[in-house]
Amino acid sequence: MYSESGGITLWRASQLARSAGRTVPTGHERLSHELPGGGWPVGALTELLLSQPGIGELRLLQPALSAVAKRPIVLISPPHNPGVIGLSYVGMPVDKLMTLQPRNAADALWATEQVLKANTCGAVLLWQQHMRADSLRRLSLHAQASDVLFIALRPLITLHDASPAALRLALRPAVNGINVEIIKRKGPVGIEPFDLVLKPSPVLLSPHGRMTRPARKVAPVQSPQPETVD
């Protein structure tokens, strides 16, 4: 690596990379401390490996998605149709969300490539059960040619699969939040998994929990119709 003065600097695998291109703050101090550049990488493939959908992954990503919401945020093949009221309650920029529900995995990958190539979105979130290594490489290359925050959400069973992702995290449910295990990053990996407290808490996300707090006035938002990629 070259320093700004023109000399050569040496990066060791035992060191956490601090200069990792553009990043987006995670909004979680403990997590940011463990990530190269102190945040989610932009223009790169990040994988979140979930023990099951709905364990808090959107609450984890909410601060970053809000930070890039000057441009649209595209959700591709989410396992559940996003609820505008629920997403707004946890602070998601719902007026910037676009949902694509392609008919099959091949269409979902094609749609993701097109969105990355267009480079007009702030973030792209792709949910996929199975992806071949060559498909991941193609998406990674398209991400590198963009300035998009690109997150692929995949099952935890893919933990030991080879991946070109710049960052891979395994996520499991934890008391009041989520447990994070760093599987791959630029730098040492062998750190112990750690818990992050996510807000609002699961109790506050329940209908009963919401009744205990003053109701937030949310402007009506036209929920986008699911689009089909031909």
PyMOL commands that set and color helices and strands:
alter all, ss='L'
color gray80, all
select helices_A, chain A and resi 29-34+36-38+57-67+84-89+94-96+105-118+133-144+156-158+202-205+207-211
alter helices_A, ss='H'
color red, helices_A
select strands_A, chain A and resi 23-24+40-41+44-50+73-76+97-100+123-127+149-155+167-174+177-184+194-197
alter strands_A, ss='S'
color yellow, strands_A
deselect
rebuild
show_as cartoon
